[in-house]
Amino acid sequence: MMSGLEAALAEASSPSWTQRVRAGRDLAFFADVPEAAEALVGLLLDVEDTAVTRQTAEALARVGTMAAVRLIALAVAEADDNQADWLQTGVHDAFVGADVVPDVAAACGKLARDPEEVVRRAAAEISAWADDTRR
């Protein structure tokens, strides 16, 4: 029998966008696991369906850990303008109707000291998105 992580990893490469969305949600809790992180960045930059990008970004922002937000930052650094818009929308969605507001800004603050410049720059952008949402 497959573990939750193994099942989600298998769904991440599914031809079905709904299964990829589910994989993004399920894998968000494993953002610090290298295999999951790689799959999550792929889902954030999904070229076939923007719903996968948006909902994976939302799931990671809701988790709100430094590892989860770092994956969004890595995707932002690689995203084209359209993907970046959907990543931003996903981050915004994490704040809408949330009983517990994710502390994306705190994770971005920690990522401001990340060794990779592209992560630092993207984290600053994500922090601005989070600030816009709270206004």
N, C-alpha and C positions, 0 to 999 in steps of 0.2 A: 504494500500500500504506500502511495506517495505522501510525503509530508506536505504541509501547506505551502512551504517555500518551493518545493519541487513542482507542485501542481501549478503554482503561480508562474514559475519560470517557464514551464511548458506553454502556458496560455500566452505569455508575452510574445511568442512568435507565431501565434495563431493567425490564419487569414481573416478571422472574424474580428471586426472592430470591437464588438461587445465583449468578447473574451479578452482582448488586449486592454480594454478599459478596466475590466475586473482584475486583471493581472496588475495593472498600475496601482489600483487601490490596495490590493493584497500585499504587493511587494513594498509599498511605502513604509511599512513597519520594519522592513529588513534593509533599510537604506545603508546601513553600515556593513552589510555583508557584500563582499566584492562581486559575487555573481549577480546578486540582486541589483546592485548599483549600476552595473553595466547594462542590464536589461532595462532599468528605469530610465537611464539617459536615452536609450533607444526609443522607449515609449514617449518620452518628452519631446523627442524630435521625429515622431511618427510622420512619415510623408504621405500616408494613405488616408488618414482621418484626423481632423482637428479635435474631435471629441476625445480621442486618446490623449493628445497633448494636454488639453484643458483639464481633463479629469485626473490625469496623473499629477499635474502640477498642483491641483487643488488638494489631492490626497497627501502629497509631500508637504505642502504648506501647513495642512492641518496637523501632521505629525510634528512639524516645527523644530525638529532637532537640527543641530549643526550639520550632521551628515545628510539629512533630507534636503535642507536648504542649499547645501553645497552642490547637490545634484541638479537642482533647478538652476543654480548659477552656472554650472558647466554647460547646461543646455542653452541658457541665454547667450553664453559666449559663442556658441556655434549656430544659433538660430538665424534664419532669414527673418525679414520684417514680419511676414505673416505668422510664422511660428512664434516669434517674440510676442506678438499681440495675443495669441492664444495662451501662452505661458503667463502673461500678465493677467489675463482674464481668469485663469485658474487660480492664481494667487489671490485675486480679489474675491473669487467665489468662496475661498476658505474662510473669509471673514463674515460673509453674509449669513445671517441666521445661526451663527455658531454660538452655542451656549458658553463655550470657553474659547476666547479669542487666542489664536496661536501667537506665540511670541517670535514671529519671523524677524522682527527688528533686532532682537537680542542675538539670534543666530547670525544675522548679517553683521552685527557688530564684532562678533568673534571671527567671522570670515574676513573682516577687514585686515586681519593679520595673516591670512593664508599665504603660503609661500608662492602660489601661482598668481601672477598679476591679473590674468583674465578672470579668475575667481573673485579677486578683490574688486575689480571693476564691476562685474556682474552683480555681486552682492550689494554694492552701493545702489545699483539700479533697482534691485528687488526691494531694498530698504525704502527707496522712494515710492515704489508701488504700495508698500504696506502703509507708509505715512499718508498717501493719498486716500487710502481706504478708510483710515481712521478719522478723516476730516468730515 
